[in-house]
Amino acid sequence: MLDWKLVDIPDGFELSLDGKLLIRHTRAKPWLKLGLGNATYRMYRGNFKISDRIVRSESPRDFFITRTEGSALIRMPCGSGEILLKLSVEAGARRGPEDADRTQLPGAAKNMPPEESLVITFEGGPAWANRWSLSLLGERGESVWGCGEQFSRFDLKGSRVPLWTSEQ
């Protein structure tokens, strides 16, 4: 059973999972930012140059939390819209190739119960927003890898990493 907690703090809330703090939101320092931007993408021989100009930015500061057994709903008014965050624990929610069991042949029967995951579902938001920026907390000495192919340093902790897809 996953141990997740959504705790009220002065002027905000914190979300932790198995004792690790993931999100801290306060009205003075929101963890979520919405933006409206214009981007240009240039590619030459597989190398991309991205230029992004943000013309509007807004952070939802207010929030309303409704807790139920095993789940929570966070409503965050933002301009003319509202963002809904649904938090729940789901069995078998992790389905990506990184979650594959490398010790079993594909299609082999699994005898283990599905692993549980904390799932955060985003819904709503103002129609003008075409950028979402999330600030997640990390522990001292923790590293961040991945985020697609990056031709920069290996450990991306503390970096702003654009996540976008360019495929055939």
HUHU-V300453 format. One record per residue. SS is DSSP state (@ for helix, = for strand, . for the rest). PHI is phi in radians with two decimals (none if undefined). OMEGA is omega in whole degrees, 0 to 359 (999 if undefined). Layout:
ss: {SS;SS}
phi: {PHI;PHI}
omega: {OMEGA;OMEGA}
//
This chain:
ss: {.;.;.;=;=;=;=;=;=;.;.;=;=;=;=;=;=;.;.;=;=;=;=;=;=;=;.;.;.;.;.;=;=;=;=;=;=;=;=;=;=;=;=;=;.;.;=;=;=;=;=;=;=;=;=;=;=;=;.;.;.;.;.;=;=;=;=;=;.;.;=;=;=;=;=;=;=;=;.;.;=;=;=;=;=;=;=;=;=;=;=;.;.;.;.;.;@;@;@;.;.;.;.;.;.;.;.;.;.;.;.;.;.;.;.;=;=;=;=;=;=;=;=;=;.;.;.;.;.;.;=;=;=;=;.;.;.;.;.;.;.;.;.;.;.;.;.;.;.;.;.;.;.;.;.;.;.;.;.;.;.;.;.;.;.;.;.;.}
phi: {none;-1.20;-1.87;-2.07;-2.40;-2.00;-2.02;-1.33;-2.19;-0.96;1.15;3.14;-2.62;-2.28;-2.05;-2.20;-2.33;0.86;1.45;-1.80;-1.32;-1.78;-2.34;-2.25;-2.07;-2.29;-1.10;-1.35;-2.41;-1.18;-1.57;-2.16;-2.34;-1.90;-2.57;-2.12;-2.45;-2.10;-2.12;-2.21;-2.20;-2.11;-2.26;-2.41;0.91;1.48;-1.74;-1.84;-2.02;-1.93;-2.07;-2.29;-2.04;-1.50;-1.82;-2.66;-2.49;-2.62;-2.02;-1.22;-1.81;-1.45;-2.73;-2.40;-1.90;-2.05;-1.80;-2.28;-1.09;1.40;-2.68;-2.67;-2.20;-1.97;-1.74;-2.23;-1.07;-2.57;1.03;-1.54;-2.18;-2.54;-1.75;-1.96;-1.99;-1.85;-1.93;-2.74;-1.74;-2.23;-1.48;1.24;-1.29;-1.47;-2.23;-1.34;-1.08;-1.20;-1.68;-1.19;-1.44;-1.29;-1.57;-2.00;-1.21;-1.00;1.47;-1.23;-1.15;-1.87;-1.67;-1.65;-1.17;-1.09;-1.25;-1.55;-2.38;-1.47;-1.94;-1.98;-1.85;-1.69;-2.42;1.38;1.85;-1.15;-1.12;-1.27;-1.30;-2.17;-2.40;-2.23;-2.19;-2.01;-1.95;-1.79;-1.51;-2.28;-1.53;-1.02;1.49;-1.31;-1.97;-2.19;-2.18;1.80;1.14;1.45;-1.25;-2.19;-1.73;-2.51;-1.24;-1.29;-1.53;-1.67;-1.03;1.48;-1.66;-1.63;-2.02;-1.30;-1.91;-2.62;-2.10;-2.30;-2.22;-1.04}
omega: {178;178;178;182;172;191;174;173;179;177;180;178;176;176;177;180;181;176;179;180;181;187;170;178;170;179;179;182;181;180;185;178;176;181;173;183;174;183;170;182;175;181;174;180;175;177;184;170;183;172;183;179;179;181;178;180;181;177;175;183;181;181;177;185;172;181;172;180;176;179;177;176;178;176;180;176;181;181;181;181;179;177;176;175;178;179;178;175;179;175;177;183;180;186;184;180;178;180;182;176;184;180;181;176;177;179;180;179;179;181;183;175;181;179;178;177;170;183;175;181;178;176;175;184;181;184;183;188;173;176;174;179;181;175;179;181;176;179;177;180;179;179;177;179;175;181;181;182;180;177;177;179;184;180;186;180;180;181;168;185;176;178;178;184;173;181;181;999}
//
